[in-house]
């Protein structure tokens, strides 16, 4: 495993390096060896032999620090130019320019209710032709005169108030009487009540929600200026993966190919391509070096097996490893590399839940920062039951939210998706575990608001 913050294949930097970012990336805590979890003497390495797990723990980056490095890596590239985006394509983007009103809102006096526009005190003589929304300016009213009016219609000049339909009646002569007094200006929305032309409606950095799209349209916009979506290319590695049908003859279905693209889109990315590479080192190198995406995401091949080609490929192309292994379970073999200025690669483990862990640990903070989205406010909830921890690493455990408690889910092994498919969030369990009732940090999942009511506990 190569020390993070160094060029793959280059000498490791001295401990007194002046590069603050590299120093932070290398700020790893050496932990004393803990033999208390060893089942017995047969599990000890032979005398003089290296302890691979111990070495891995020392070189891997703590989980929280890995997320910080990923966010900082996104800020280190060239400034991304804002783009003009049509309203229909802007949902989820972040405003790169303030949203200033292009017109008064409303742009003319309008009726807030269905009823009658009336002038002066009643009773009123009612005109035959009413006033509907979307029509030109109606003729002015004179005292003692009324006209039927629809919500949103332009108010005739010299109107005193709008009398709601339920607050008026007509007599046998057709005259209108109020059954409840209408105050001067009642149910009239005056021009500029919400804003005047040139007023700032929303500042730079606002997330474009459906409500923002509606406001922009009302204020006269056809497009908004926004931070562009980060472009992501997904490379699915592994000769053992099937694209369809049932597993057979040692082959398994590819779960990450269908899962990652929509998840990345939910994180604000523009997934430009999903390619199956297999276990072909040459094809992997060609795909990585030929990609124009801001982020390349690979699946599998991040460990040290005979067909794990990610590390050798990064070494050959001179990439800079920023994170090489994270102290988290599942997903510890994940990595983050800088390919060149403004381009990065996140290597996810091949096991599905381990890949989710890598996605939320490294890809989410990097993509969020590239897209200029604000970081979510951290929050905690007590666990409904105790969760066993790893002796040295953080654990990410799928949970469902039930009232003011987080309920841990079963089926949370690195190769399992049954738990995460029913989850609302991931609980961040510190080394050593968390007891029943322990306040535990939660990472929300993109679909948490959907209210999936399945619970495998």
N, C-alpha and C positions, 0 to 999 in steps of 0.2 A: 504494500500500500504506500503510495507516494504522499509525502507531507503536503497538506493543503497549502495553497497560496504560492506554489512553485510551478514552474514550467515542468511538464512531464518529461523526464529524461534529463533535466538540468540538475546541477548540484543543489542540495538543500541550502537555504539561506542561513547565514550565521544568526545566532540568537540575538545579537545586538543590532540587527538590521534597522535602518532608519525608516523603512516603509511601514507607516502606521497600519495600513490596511492588512498587510501581510502579518504584522505582529498580532493584530487582533484575531486574524484567522488561525494563527498558530497558538493562541492563548488557550491551550488545552491543559486540563488539570490532571496531574499524575496521581493516580489513586493507589493506595496500598493494596497489595494482593489480599483478597478475601477468600480464605479456604473454607469458611463455614458452610458454604453451599455445596461443597464437594461430597458426593455420596460415599466415597471411601478411597483408600489408597490406590486402587486400580485406576482411578481417574486422574491421578497426578501424572504430569509429563515425566519422562525419564530424566535422571540427573544430567544436567548440562544441556538438556534440550530446551529449545525456545517454547514458550507458552503462546500459541497463536492467538487465543482469545484475549490473553492479557495484553499482548502487543496491540491487538486491534482496538481494545478499549483505550489505550494510551494515545493512539494516533487519531481516533475518530473525534469528530467535533461534537461538543454537547448540543443537545437538540435546540435549545433556545438560541445559542450562538449561531447555529447553522441557519436559522431563519433570519437572523440579523444580517449575516453575510450575504444571503440571497437578495434581501431588499437593497443592501448597499451596492451590490454588483450592478443592479439595474440603474442606479443613479450615476454610475461611473462612466457610462457610455456617452456618445454624442447626443446633443439635444435633439429630441424628436419634434419634427415640424408639425404644427397643428394642421388639421384638414377640415374642409367644408363638407358637411354630411347632411344629406336630406333627412327630414324629420323621421321618415319611416325607417331609416337605418341607424338612428342615433341612440336608441335605447341602450342603456348600460354604459355609454361613453361618459367622459368627464369634460365639462366645458373648459375650453382653452381661451375663451374671450367672454367678457361679461355679457349677459343677456339684457340689453337695454330696450325699453319699449320703443317701437317704431311708430306708435300711434297712441292717442288717448284711449283708455279703457274705462267704460265703454266710449266709443268714438262719437256718440250722440246720446242725448237723453232718451232713455228707454223705459218701457213699462216693466215693473218687477212682477206683475200679476195679470191674469185675465180679469177683465172687468170693463169699466168705463173710464175714459179720460173725461174729467169734468172741469168746468170753468165757473168760478164764483160760487155763491150759495145756491142750494137746490130749492125746489125741484128743478129738473133740467129737461129741456127738449132734446130728444135723441135723434141724431142724424141717421139717415137710412144706411149709408155705406160705412162699414167698420174699417178699422186700421189693423193690418196684418204685419207680422214680422217680414222683413226682406223687401218692403215696399218703400217708395220714395217718400219724402217729407209730406205729411198730410197738411191740409189747409188749417190755419189757426182756428181756435175756438173763440167764441165770444161769451161774455157772462151769461149764465143760464143755459148754456149749451153743453151737451155731452155726446160722446161717440164711443161705440164699442171698440175695445182694443185688446190685442193678444199680448201675451208675455213676450218680451223682446222687441216689440214694435216701437217705432219712433213716436215720441210724444209730440202731439200738435203744439205749436206755439201758444202761449198764454194759458196752458193747462194749470189748474190749481192743484189737483191731486188725481190719483187713480183710485176709484171706488171698486173694491173687489166684487166679483160676481155674487158672492154669498152675502154681501152687505148692501145690496140694492134690490128694489122691486119697481115695476112699472104699473101705473094705474090704468084705468079704462081709456084714458085719453092718450096713453103712450108716454106720459111723463115719468121721469126717473126720480125715485125718492130713496134717500139713504136710510137704511135701518140701523146703521151705526155711523157715528160722526167720522168723517175723513179729515185728518189734520192736513194743513198746508204741506205739500210736497210728499204726502204719503205714497209709498209704493212706486216712487219715481227714482230710477237710478240715474243720477246726473252724469253728464259727460265728465270723464276723468276721475270718477269716484275711486277706481282701483289704482290708476296711475296716469301720469301725464307723459306725453311723448318725451323720450330722453331719460326718463327715470330708470335707474338700475333695478331690474327685477331680480336677478340672481348673479352672484359673483363668479369669478373664475374658480374652478375646482368643484363646482356643483355636479353631483352625479345626475345624469339624465334619467329620470324616472318617467312613467307614463304621465304623471301630473306635470312634469317639466315640459314634456312634448305638447301637452294641451295648452299650457301658458304661452309657450313659444308661438304656437299657431295663432292663438288669440291676439298676441302682440304683433302679428304680421310677418312672422318668419316662415320661410320655406326650407331653410337650411340653418344649421348651427355650426359654429367653429369649435372643434373638439380635439382632444388628444386621440390619436389613432389607436385602434386596437393593436396590441402586439401580435405579430404573425408567428404562428407556431406550426412546425412540421413534426409529425409523429412517425417514428421509425420502429416498427414492430420486429423484434429479433426472435430467432428460434426456429429450427427446422422441425420441431415437434408439434407445431401449431396447425390446427385445422381451421379453415374459414367457414365450414358448414358441416352439418351432420353430427352423428354421434362419435365420441372418442372410440378409437380402435387401434389395435396393433401398436401400443405405446404412444400413439398420438393423442393429443388433448385439444379441446376447443380453445381458440384464442378469445379470452375474455376481455383483454385490455384494448384490442382494436375497436370493438364496439363501445367500450366504456369511456375511454380517455377523451375522444373528441368532444362529446357533449359536455363532459365535465370541464374541459378546458374552456369551452365557449361560455359556460356558466361563470368561469373565473375572469371573463372579459376578453378572451383571446379570439383571434381569427385563425381558425385551423385551415391552413392552405393546402395541406396534403397529409394523407395517411398511407404509408408505404410499408409493405412487408419485405424485409431484407433477408430473413433467415439467419443462418450462422455463417455468413460469407463476409470475411474481413475486408476483402477488396471492395465489395459492394457497399459495405458500411462506410468505408473511408470516402468513397466517391459520393455517397449520399450526403455525408456530413459536410464535406468541403464544397459540394455543389449547391447546398441549400442557401437561399437568400432570406430565410426566416430569421426573426429576432431570437427565437428560441427553438432549438431542436430537442425533442424529447425522445429518448430511446427506452425500450422496455427489455429488461433482461441483459445478461452479458456484463454485469458490473462487478462480479466476483472474480475469482482467479481460476476458474475451471478451464478445461482444454479448448472450449469453444466460446469463452468469454472474451470478446474482442474489443470491448469499449476502451479499457485502459490502454492496450497496445495501439489502438487507432489514435487516441488522443496524444499519445507519446509521439507517434510518427508525424502528426500534423503540427506539433509544437503548441498544443493548447495549454492553458494555464489552469491547473486544478485549484479551485477555491475551497471546495469541500470534498474530501475523499473519505466517505464513511461518516455516519452520524450515530451518536449514542442513543439510539431509539429502537424499540421493538414493536411491531415488525418493521423491517426496512433498513436495517443498519448499513447494507452495502451501497446505498444511494450515493450519488456524487453530483457536483456542480462544477462546470469548467467554463472558462472564458475562451471562446474560439478566436475571436478578434474583437476590435472595438465595437461595442454595441450588439454582439452576437454571443449567445451562451448555449450550453448544452446541459440538460438535466438528465442524468442516467437513473432510471427507475429500476428497482429489482424486478425480477420476472414474476414472482408470486403476486397474485392480485391484490390482497390486502396490504402487502408490503409496498406495492406500487402506489396505492392510495396514500400510504404514509409518506412516501417520497413526494408525491404530488402536493400534499398539503404542507410539507416541511420546506421544500425548496422551490417548487414551481409557483405555488400560490403567492408567496411574498414577492418573488421576482416579477411575476405578471402584474400583480396589484400595483407595484411601484412603477413599472413601465406604463401602465394605463393611468397613472396618477390618481388611483382610487385611494380613499382614506383607509387606514388600517382599522379593522373592527375593534370596538372597545372590548377588552378582555373581561370575562365574567366567570363566576364560579357558581356551582351548585353542590349541595351535599350528596354523596353517594348513598343509594338505598341499601347497598350491601358492600362488604369489603371486596377489594380487588388486589390480587396478588401482584407484586411488582417484580421487576428484574433487579438483581443485586446492584447493578451499576448503571443501567440505562433507563431512560424514560420509556414508558409504554403508552401507546395510543389504543384505546379500547372503545369500540362502538357502544353507544348508549342511546336510550330513548328518554325523553323528558316527560315525566309524569308529575304534574303539579310543580312543587318546588324541589323535586328530587331528580337525580340522574340515575337511571336504572341500567346497570351493565348488561350487555347482551352476550349470550353464548355464541359459539361458532365465530371466534375471533382469532383463529390461527392465521398465519401469514398467507396460506393458500386459499383461505375461505372468503367468500363474499356474502354468505347468507346473513351474517350479522350486520354488516355495513349496509346491505340493501334495505334493512328495516330500521336503520338508525336515524336519529335526528342530529347527532353530533358525535364527536370523538372526545373522550375524556383523556386528559393529559395526566397520566399517573406517574408520580415521581419515583426515582429509584427506591426500592424497598417496599413499594406498595402504598395503598391508602385504605384506611379502616372505614367501617360503616359510619356514615354521617360526616366523613371528612370533606371539607370544602375543596373542590377539584376544578381546575380550569377546564373549560370546554371550548372546542372548535366547532362552530356550526357548519353544517353541510348545506350546499346550495339549495336543496329541496326541503329544508327543515320546515318551511311554512306550509308544506303541502298536507301535513297532518296524516302521514301514513300510519295506520293503526295496527301494525303487525308487531308483535313483541315475542322474540324467542328468548325467554329467560329461564 
